[in-house]
Amino acid sequence: MKFVKGQDVFYTTISGRSYKATVIERKMDFKKGLIIKSAGKTHDFHYLIEIQKNGMKEKILCAGYDLKIPEVKIEEAKKAA
């Protein structure tokens, strides 16, 4: 699934915990050289997101499969269709 800048999503960590997040940038929008393959993982990063954790904002590079659309938004889209 493709996400857009400014979209509200849920980010799921490796441990399985989810956080509300906002998409800041997409891979195709990054400046050249900013996004590289992860040294510890076998996937590329596709999104720069911002999460709010313990009252602090944190920016994270992640792959698309780490993100989900909030259920409320999915239900609203189904009703509109």
C-alpha positions as CSV (number, residue, x, y, z in Angstrom):
1,M,0.0,0.0,0.0
2,K,1.3,3.5,-0.8
3,F,1.0,6.3,1.7
4,V,1.2,10.0,1.1
5,K,2.8,12.9,2.9
6,G,0.9,14.1,5.9
7,Q,-1.2,10.8,6.2
8,D,-1.9,9.5,9.7
9,V,-0.8,5.9,10.1
10,F,0.1,3.4,12.8
11,Y,3.7,2.3,13.0
12,T,4.4,-1.2,14.3
13,T,7.8,-1.9,15.9
14,I,9.8,-5.1,15.8
15,S,8.5,-5.9,19.2
16,G,4.9,-5.6,18.0
17,R,4.0,-2.3,19.7
18,S,2.1,0.2,17.7
19,Y,2.3,4.0,17.7
20,K,0.3,6.7,16.0
21,A,2.5,8.3,13.3
22,T,2.4,10.8,10.5
23,V,4.2,10.3,7.1
24,I,6.8,13.1,6.7
25,E,8.5,12.0,3.4
26,R,8.4,9.2,0.9
27,K,11.4,7.5,-0.6
28,M,10.7,9.0,-4.0
29,D,10.7,12.5,-2.3
30,F,14.0,12.1,-0.4
31,K,17.1,14.0,-1.4
32,K,19.7,11.9,-3.2
33,G,21.8,9.8,-0.8
34,L,19.6,10.1,2.2
35,I,18.0,6.7,2.0
36,I,20.2,3.6,1.9
37,K,19.7,-0.1,2.6
38,S,19.7,-1.1,6.2
39,A,22.9,-2.8,7.3
40,G,21.0,-5.1,9.7
41,K,17.9,-5.8,7.6
42,T,17.3,-7.0,4.1
43,H,14.9,-4.3,3.1
44,D,15.0,-0.7,1.9
45,F,13.5,2.2,3.8
46,H,10.5,3.7,2.0
47,Y,9.1,6.3,4.5
48,L,10.2,8.9,7.0
49,I,7.6,9.1,9.7
50,E,7.2,11.0,12.9
51,I,5.8,9.3,16.0
52,Q,4.9,10.7,19.4
53,K,6.4,8.5,22.2
54,N,6.4,9.4,25.9
55,G,5.6,13.0,25.1
56,M,8.5,13.4,22.6
57,K,8.4,13.4,18.8
58,E,10.7,11.0,17.1
59,K,11.5,10.6,13.4
60,I,12.0,7.0,12.1
61,L,12.9,5.5,8.7
62,C,10.7,2.5,8.0
63,A,9.3,0.2,5.2
64,G,5.8,0.3,4.0
65,Y,4.9,-3.0,5.6
66,D,5.6,-1.5,9.0
67,L,2.7,1.0,8.5
68,K,-1.1,0.6,8.6
69,I,-4.0,2.9,8.1
70,P,-6.1,3.5,11.3
71,E,-9.3,1.4,11.3
72,V,-11.5,4.5,11.5
73,K,-10.2,5.8,8.2
74,I,-10.8,2.4,6.5
75,E,-14.4,2.3,7.7
76,E,-15.0,5.9,6.5
77,A,-13.6,5.0,3.1
78,K,-15.9,1.9,2.9
79,K,-19.0,4.0,3.7
80,A,-18.1,6.7,1.1
81,A,-17.7,4.1,-1.6
